């Protein structure tokens, strides 16, 4: 005579093997990460906590709504902008430039600045934008 429980399907999940595997992987992970981080013991040199005295090299060109140009915060005309960028390039051969334009600025004014930067062979040119609100 058969017992009713033997023909009944087994509906419990045994998670012990999964937990054993997870613990083994966790131990291996902990051992491997601590072994790679430790390295050799050395006396590291001390660095100064004083801020760097190096000047900021990024230049910001702003095109206002009325078409006025600003190099950083100094108002300039297009020929003055060209002259100042050439002078700055003599001091620092390669520096990044960020072009900032008001959303209401006529497109031609921004294109004039980008054209000038292209003629002067500046390669590190970026356009500043704000992230759109979602």
WOJOFEN-V761013 format. One record per backbone hydrogen bond with DSSP energy under -1.0 kcal/mol. NH is the residue of the N-H (numbers start at 1). CO is the residue of the C=O. Records with the same first field share a line. If there is no record, write none. Layout:
# WOJOFEN-V761013
NH: CO + CO
This chain:
# WOJOFEN-V761013
6: 3
19: 15
20: 16
21: 17
22: 18
23: 19
24: 20
25: 21
26: 22
27: 23
28: 24
29: 25
30: 26
31: 27
32: 28
33: 29
34: 30
35: 31
36: 32
37: 33
38: 34
59: 96
61: 98
62: 70
63: 100
64: 68
67: 64
70: 62
71: 74
72: 60
74: 71
76: 69
81: 77
82: 78
83: 79
84: 80
85: 81
86: 82
87: 83
88: 84
89: 85
90: 86
91: 87
92: 88
97: 124
98: 59
99: 126
100: 61
102: 63
105: 102
109: 106
111: 107
112: 108
113: 109
114: 110
115: 111
116: 112
117: 113
118: 114
119: 115
120: 116
121: 118
122: 117
125: 123
126: 97
128: 99
